[in-house]
């Protein structure tokens, strides 16, 4: 017997009808409505057996009412008309008493979005719990055979989103996603990896399981190396955890106000614009905001209704664009861009083993963990290696080493990129592995 699921996602007509109905009921001078509905399922496993199965259905409708430069939002998780009407009235009542917004911007006019369809995989939507469990069981069985303790999660999701406002803006999107996260441990060794895709069948579960187990077995009995500056090969999963911090900080307002690594200052140390157009990074660093990328195929618009279109962010190591909010774009007489997400960094035809083979001496980092700010202005961060860190000698992995804490300027890291591998998807980003000429480790840690 095969257990089946019955998806209850709203259709495009149903979602937009709900949004339009809320707009018509509004008594405010302006109104913006955002609807989200999602279904997700997750299987969690530990010690080589399934330990938890979860299914969640979520609905949220948010109403933002405007009276002049005053606004307020209210939300409901109920679909019935009475709850929606009460939410509209609550939003209006709050908006009438809200203070004026000093950074007010008018409602968005109707937008023109990219002519494409975000990825929606019916097989992922209807994947039976039994089939998901069988996938996990195969991972657990392989772990038992290898003598390691396996743990992790396998999840799928499907969602719809609709937005609209009283000026006629209207947009709808639906998409699917799948995520596999896996950790293998044995004695003093451990390894981890995580991959995402828009369809569950695109997750490289078997390949990833073998690679993680192999690296966990190889990471036992690590030796200690002295902290210092080393050439480093980053697995793509580790590099993805660091590159995102750079993208989040490509904010035009912070740069223009002197609060960012993208800020320029005059001789007196005062803000003097931003560093767009400067050669800041290695020419190998090519980054775009690319929601239509084949591995992503994500939404055509942001939560506020602004279009999420292709944008050249870094070309040949030179920053080309910053993220402009609607308010800051209005102040600077620029076009708003929305956030720098999802990001794609171009890779090469080389594999990670190719990067290792070209490295005379250095360190292989499998995971960058617990990354936090040290100096926001310079974009210096701290964090730790974890789940498999290795010494490279004469183009080969020589032996495992104990984990290290790093303190590193991320712009300098991108400046020192000297080789890249093929790109893979992690979360909502597509990122390659890289080799960096110099990376600073400050101390040895006891993390596993």
N, C-alpha and C positions, 0 to 999 in steps of 0.2 A: 504494500500500500504506500502511496506517495501523498504526503500531506501537502496541501496547497494553501496559498494565501489569497485573500480577496482584497485587492487594493481599493482604497476609498478616496483616492486623490480627486480633487476637484478638476473638472474639465476647464478649458479656457473660457467657454461661455459662462459656466457657473461662477468662476472666480471673478471675471470682469463684471458680471451682473451684480454680484455682491458689492463690489467696489462702487459701481455706478449707483446702486440703490442707496448706499451710505452717503454718497455725495449729494444726491437729490434731497435727502432728509436734512441736510445741514442747514442751519440758520446763521452760520458765520459768514463773514465777508469773503473768506477763502477757506478751503479745506483740502487736505491731502490725506489719502487713504492708502494704507499698506496692508496687504494680506499675505500670510505665509501658512502653508500647510505641508507637513512632512510626515513620512513614515520611515522608521528605521528598525533594523533588526541586528542584534549582536550576539555572537557566541564567544564566551570567554573560556580559556583553558589554562590550566596550571598543573604542574607535576604530571604531565602527559595524559591528562584527561579533562574532558569538558566539565567546567564547574558552574557555568551560568549561561542562561539564554534569556535575552531581553528583547521585547518588542515595544516600540513607542509610537504613538500617534499624537501629533501636536498640531494645534491650530492657534493662530494669533491674528487678530485684526486690530490695527492701530489707527486711530483717528487723530489728526492734528488740525486744530481749528485756529483761524487767524482773524484778529480784529486789529486792523492797522499793523503796527509793529509788535503787537502782543500775540503770543501763541501759547498753546499748551496741548499736550498729548494725553490720550487715555486709551487703554487697551482692553480687549476681552479675549477669552479663550473659548467662548461659547458661540455657536453658529446660529442660534435662534434669533428671530427678528427683534424680540423684546430686549434681549441683552445688547444687541447692536445699537438699537435706538438709545438705550440708557448710556452706552459708551459715548455716543455722539453728544448727548446733552451734558455729560460730565466733562468732556473735552471743552465744550463751549463755555461752561460755567467757569472752569479753571482759566481759560484764556482771557475772559473779561477782567479778571483780577491780576493777571500776570504782569510783571514789569515789562516795559518796552525793551526790546532786544537791541543793544547797541550795534550788533553785527547782523541785523536783519537783512534778508534778501527776499525779493518777490518770489512768488510761486513760479515754478518752471513752466515755460510754454511747452506745447507738444513737441516731442523730439523725433528725430529720424534715426532709427537704429540700423545696425548692420543687417543685411539681408542674409541671414543664416539661421539654422536651427540648432540650439544647444542639444547636447547628447542626452538621449533618453532611451535606455535599454530596457525593453520589456522583460527580458529574461532576468535581469537584476531585480526588477520590481516584484516579480512573481516567484522568485527563488524560494522553494519550500524550506522550512526549518530543517527537515531531514537531510536535504541535499547539503545545506550549509554545515550541518553536523558531520556528515560523511567527509567533507573536505578537511575539517578540523581533525577528525579521527585519523586520517591518513598522515597528517603532520605528526600527531602524537605517536602513531605507530613507528614512524621513521625515527623519532627521538628515542623511543624505547630500544629500537634495534641498535642505535648508535651509543646508547648508554648515557644520554644527556637528559636533563630535566627541561622540558619545553613549556613555555607559557606565552600567552599573547591573546590577540583578539582577531576575529574575522567579522566584518560588519558590512551591511548594505544599507543604502538610503535612497529615497525618492522624494522630491519636493516640488511644489509649485509656488510661484510668487506672482503677485499682481499688484500694480500700483496705479493710482489715478489721482487727479485733482480737479478742482472746479474750473480750471482754464482749458480743460480738454486733454491734458496729458493722460496717456493710457499705455500700459505695457504689461506683458504677460511672459512668463518663462516657466519651463519645467525641466528638470534634469535629474540624473541618477548618479550615484557614486558608490564605490566599494573601497574597503580599506583592510589591509592585512598587516598586522604588527606581530613580530615573533622574536622571542628571546630564548636562547639556549644557554644552560649553565652546566658545568661539570667541575667539581673540585674548585680550584682557584681560577678557572677559566670561564669566560662568558662572551656572548656575541649577540648582536641585535640588528634588526633592519625593519624597515616599514615601507610599504608601497601603496599607492592609491591609483585608482583608475575610474573611468566613468561606467565601466561594465565589469561585473565580477569575473567574467571569463578572461579578462585582460590582465588580471593579477597573476604575476609569475610565482605562484605559491610553491610549486615543487622545486623550481630552480632556487628560489630564495631560501627554502628550508635546507637544501643541501649546502648552500654557501654559508649560512649562519652556523649550522652544525660543524662544518669543517673549520670555520674560524674559531668557534668555541673550543674545540679540541686542541687547536694550535696555540690557544692563548693561555694554557695552563703553565704554572710555575714561572711567572714573569720575573724578569730581572730589573734592577733599578738602574736608571741612567740619571745623570746630573741635569738639573734644570739649565736652560740656556736657550740660545737661538739656533734653530735647526731648519733644514730643508724638510718640508712636510708634504706628504701625499694624502689628500683628503678623499675618502670614499664620498660618493655623491650625496649620500644621506647625511654625512657630517657637514659637508659644505653647504647643503641646503639650510641647515640650522644656523649658519652664519650669514649667508648672503641675504636672507630675509631682513636682518637687522639694518643692512645698508638701504634696502628698498623702502623700509618703513620711515627712514630718516631723510628721504628725498622730498622734503616738504618745503614748498616755496616760501611760505611765511616765516618759518624758522630760519631759513637761509637769509632772507632779506632783513630780518631783525637781528642777525648776528648770533643766533643760537645754535648753529648747525656746522657740521664739517663742510657743508657746501657754502658757508658764508665767506665773503671777502671783506677785508677791513682796510681802512686807510692808514696813513702814517701815524695817526693819533689813536689807532686801535678801535675806531668807530665803524659801524656797519657801512659797507660800500657796495651793496649788491650781492650777487651770487656768483658761483664759479662755473656756470654753464659754459661749455665750449673750451674748457681747459683740459689738457692732457693729464688726467689724474690717475688713471689706471693702466694696466697692461693692455696693449692693443688686442690681446686675445679675449678681453672682456667685452662681450656683445650681449646686451640685455634688452628685451622688449616686453612691453605689456601686450600679451597676445592671447586673448580669451578664445580665439578661433583655432589655436594650435590643435593638431589632431589628437594629442594626448589629453587635452583639456576640454575643448568644445563647451565652454561654460557660458554663463549668462550674458545677455546683450546689454544689460543695464545694471547700475548700482542701486542700492536701496532707496536713494532719493529720486530715482527716475532718470538720472543723468546717464547718457550712453557710455557703455564700456567698450571702447574701440581700440584698435591696434595703435600702439604708440611706441616710437623708438625712444628708449630710455638712455642707454649707453651704447655708443657706436665707436668701435676701434679704441676703446678705453676712454672716450671723451663723453661726459654727461651731456645729453641732448634735451632733457626735459625734467621738470620738477612737478610735483603734485600740487595743483591749485584747487583749493576749496572754492565754492561759489562766492563766498564773501571776499576772500583774498584776491580772486580773479577780478572781482568787481572793483576793488580798491586799486589794483595795479593795471586795470584796463587790459586784462588778458582773458583768454578763454579758459573756463574751468575744465580741469582734466579728470577729476575724481582720483581715487586711490591708485597706487602702483600695484595693482593686483588684477589678474594673476600674472606672474612674471615667468619669462622663459629666457634662460641663458643658453646661447648656442654652444653646442659641443663639437666634437671632432669624430673621426672614425677610429680613434685609438680606444683601447680598453683600459681599465684600471691596471691590470697586469702589465700593459705596455708602459704606463707611467712609472710603475715600480721598477721595471727592467731598465729604464733609462736613468735611474737614480743610484748614484754611487754610494752615498750615505745619507740616511734620513730617517724619518718616522712616518709610519702609516697610522692614520687616525680613522677609526671606524665610526665614532660617534662623538659629537660635541654636545655636552650635557650641562644643564643648569646655567645657561648663558645669561649674564646680567651686565648692566651698565657699570662702568667705572668712571668714564668722563664723556658726558653726552656731547659736549662741544667738539671733541676730537673723535667721537664715536669709538672710544676705547672700551672694550668689554672684557669680562673675565668669565671663565667657565672651566670645565674639566673634560678630559677624555674619558671614555668609558666603553666597556663591552668590546674589548679587543684593540689593544694598541701594540704596535710591533716596530722593532728596529730593522731597518733596511740596510743591507751591506752588499756592495757589488751587484746591484740590480736584483737582489733576491730578499725575501723576508727571512731574516736570520734567526730571530727569536722574539718572544713576547716581552714587553716591558711594562713596568708598573705605570699606573695612570698618572697624568700630569695636569696640574692647573696651569692655565694660560692667562696672560694679560696682553691683549693685542689690539692695536689700532686696525679696524677693519678696512678703512681706506688704504692703509699701507699694505694690508694683506692682498687686496685687489691689485695694487700697483706691482706686487711681486709675483703675480701668477705667471708661470713660465710654460705650463703645458695643461691641456684639458683632455678629458675622455668623452665618451658618448654621454648624452643627456638622458635622464630618466625622470619620471614624475614622482614627486614627494608632496603630499598635501595638495595644494593648489598651485604648485610651482613645478617647472621642468628645469632641471639643473644637472650639470655634468660633475664628474669628479675632477679635481684639479691638483697640480703640483705647485707649491708656493716656495719661492727661493728662501725666504726667511720668516720664521714664525716663533714668537717668544713664549717659552714655558717658564713659569716663575717658581714652581715648587712641585714636589712629588705629593700625591694624595693617596688616601687609603680607599678611595672608591673602587668598586669592582667593575 
